Amino acid sequence: MQIELYDWEVKEAIADYMKKEYGMDFNTDHIDQAEIEYLKVEEVYKKHKNGKIVKNAYGNPEVDWENSPTHSQLAVFDEGSKIILYVFNYGDKYYD
């Protein structure tokens, strides 16, 4: 399932949260722009002793996840922006 949340829906959710948690009326008209911070992984590939990149059975380079650094990134979330969430239901067998 794909869920799309536009900027005005996110602002409305923030106002509802502020009202519910802090009892505070929050005017979303004063939010011109927001930023979303996320982590991005810089992929580092595994290498043989001779320096060649290690490849899996399909011929694709293998990522060395333990040595791949993460960097904080910012994205502007303003009018016309949206967040897309993909929600999967794997059934009850994974939730014992």
C-alpha positions in Angstrom: 0.0 0.0 0.0 1.2 3.5 -0.8 0.4 6.4 1.5 1.0 9.9 0.3 1.1 12.8 2.7 1.2 16.3 1.3 2.8 19.3 3.0 -0.5 20.6 4.3 -1.5 17.2 5.8 1.8 17.0 7.6 1.3 20.5 9.0 -2.2 19.6 10.1 -0.8 16.5 11.8 1.8 18.6 13.7 -1.0 21.0 14.8 -3.1 18.1 16.1 -0.1 16.7 17.9 0.7 20.0 19.6 -2.9 20.3 20.7 -3.1 16.7 22.0 0.3 16.5 23.7 0.8 20.1 24.9 -2.7 21.6 24.9 -1.4 24.3 22.7 -3.1 25.8 19.6 -0.6 25.9 16.8 -1.1 28.0 13.7 0.4 26.2 10.7 0.1 29.3 8.5 3.4 30.5 10.0 5.3 27.4 8.7 6.7 28.5 5.4 9.2 25.8 5.0 10.5 22.8 6.9 13.4 20.5 6.6 13.5 16.7 6.8 16.7 15.2 8.1 17.6 11.7 7.0 20.6 9.4 7.0 22.2 8.3 3.8 24.6 5.4 3.6 27.8 5.9 1.5 28.3 2.4 0.2 31.8 1.0 0.5 32.5 -2.2 -1.5 34.4 -5.2 -0.2 37.8 -5.8 -1.8 40.1 -8.7 -2.3 43.7 -8.5 -1.1 44.8 -7.5 -4.6 42.4 -4.5 -4.5 39.7 -5.9 -6.9 36.1 -5.5 -5.8 34.4 -8.7 -4.5 31.4 -9.7 -6.6 28.5 -12.0 -5.6 27.1 -14.9 -7.6 25.2 -12.5 -9.8 28.2 -10.4 -10.7 27.2 -7.4 -8.5 29.7 -5.8 -6.2 29.2 -6.7 -2.5 28.7 -3.8 -0.1 30.7 -3.8 3.1 27.9 -2.5 5.4 30.1 -2.5 8.5 32.5 0.0 7.0 30.0 2.1 5.1 29.6 5.5 6.8 26.3 7.3 7.2 25.9 11.0 6.5 23.1 13.3 7.7 21.2 14.9 4.8 18.6 17.6 4.7 15.7 17.9 2.3 13.4 21.0 2.0 9.8 20.2 2.7 7.7 23.1 1.5 4.5 23.8 -0.5 3.8 21.1 -3.0 6.1 18.5 -1.3 4.9 15.1 -0.2 6.1 12.1 1.8 5.4 8.7 0.3 5.3 5.7 2.6 5.1 2.2 1.4 3.4 -0.1 3.9 3.5 -3.9 3.5 1.5 -6.4 5.4 3.4 -9.7 5.7 0.7 -11.4 7.7 0.7 -12.8 11.2 3.5 -15.3 10.6 6.1 -12.6 11.3 4.5 -11.3 14.4 4.4 -14.3 16.7 
